[in-house]
């Protein structure tokens, strides 16, 4: 990051994060002839959560053909649901194929953002004390990247190994060890069956039993891969079918209705089919409306729980000491290692880093009661700042990549407008943002997400600031067109035509 030593480095666009969002936007900018951008990534490689979550069994629970860019289909997926390594390699492939190396700055942690009204520029501060400037900043940092460590009495005394699923230590072998796993969410249901065959014993500490449905995950044969390579339209058809199937569950997951009861009956039937022991089945039966928390897909989670070396403790965790962990009902278990599958600190309120906007406004203060943005991307008072996967744009049922591509489409229009107005900054009008969010929050009334379960989708006050409360195609329609009138254009001193070169190329292309 040598060039960051110079405080005068000014970029047209600074993208923060090289996961699906950052890489996708960078590719699209290049394709439009825009080259005046940089991607700051705090790690040493692209990949985001798919680089970081390397716990055994880590994989996607959205089908591979749908969980990839529409413009970069991959006929060679090895499984119907991509394992972590394959998805990581897919992003490395995208970065290489679209020649992003010259734009990527690795090992650069952004610690703060400050907007100058006078210059119409963002100052980006880095962990080493250096800084750079950019006309527009795109936060593509993802929402599920800060591990949530549970507060458990005595955890600091434990002398064995403690690993969070998102910070897996590959040098530590669980083979033959007595292991406790805390949590029964999306990460836990993948790690439990993956480590069960090699550990001596596995005690699974459950607080809330989740809804689990079969995944039907299959290896993809070389013949099938060759067929997709030869006839790409087949892959397009499969992707479209997968998309429609994912959309078809929205009515059941979203509105607490007869369809939800039907889904729950299917879930109970699957549980009955796999778990013969009525006591274990009772422990695993969810007590909340299906969809209120993420519905989990797995073919091997329930079967793993029937193995002799697995114990399910459904009273949660009460405390730990030097060598043991205690269940909520007082059982003491001596263990060698504890796996924390306890999820992430999700920024339902507050910004991921200090962000100072107009008149010294602080995004952390503005979002203290729950984050909100216009279409999940722009925030009034924070001009020329864009989010990918910001507030209320998370899907509970389909591929996040569909949302990311909708946002990229909108952001490209935003940035084009910004370049066309080189001496102005753009701030979304507060009344536009407010009306949008009132509409979003209204839609949550009567949904399963407000039916009483405790989930990371909600703030402490029960406001849902994470999910999009409708079909994903409705989000696509809402983000299709950028409307200049929804933004205030404010004149600043000359920005030296940052990005003008790209604009000339863009004009030449169109
Ligand atoms: O985390 P979670 P996750 N004592 O928050 C329990 C994505 N993801 O890492 O339900 C005891 O869902 C907690 O209990 P409860 C996906 O979006 C995607 O599993 O709060 N237990 C829960 O069981 C997902 O939604 C994939 O009562 C404690 C678990 O820990 C998101 O990541 C794969 C506890 C946390 O579940 C998060 O999933 C993996 C305590 N003190 C993850 N604290 C894909 O396949 C917490 N728990 C795409």
Boltz pocket constraint, residues with backbone or C-beta under 6 A from the ligand:
constraints:
  - pocket:
      binder: B
      contacts: [[A, 59], [A, 60], [A, 61], [A, 62], [A, 144], [A, 150], [A, 151], [A, 182], [A, 183], [A, 184], [A, 185], [A, 186], [A, 187], [A, 188], [A, 205], [A, 206], [A, 207], [A, 208], [A, 294], [A, 316], [A, 317], [A, 341], [A, 342], [A, 343], [A, 344], [A, 454], [A, 456]]
      max_distance: 6.0
